[in-house]
Amino acid sequence: MNTIGLVDFGDDILIGQGVHFLSGMKQHGIELGQLIREQAGVNERVSIGNDIWIGTSSIIMASIRSGAVIGAGSIVTKEVGENAIVTGVAARERRYR
């Protein structure tokens, strides 16, 4: 099962199982002096471009530009550039296609 937050999708995207698309990285506050469950968060729109492959069990918290490949199990915390191949926790650009 996949989870989809506040996300815009382009065309021709392959998505593996168990991929979670979150609404940015600021959905929950973490300030001291107030219970975490009572803190306001900010939902940010994430954009997924065209011609993208996202591997199984990835977590997407930032936009991905067209032509990118996201390796299985990667956690995307920063915008992914066009045609970049990223992997890891947190995901890093490894090369370009």
ABEGO torsion letter per residue (X at the ends): XBBBBBBBBBBGBBBBBGBBBBBEAAABBABBGBBAAABBBBBBBBBBBBGBBBBBGBBBABBBBBGBBBBBGBBBABBBBBGBBBBEOBBBBABBX
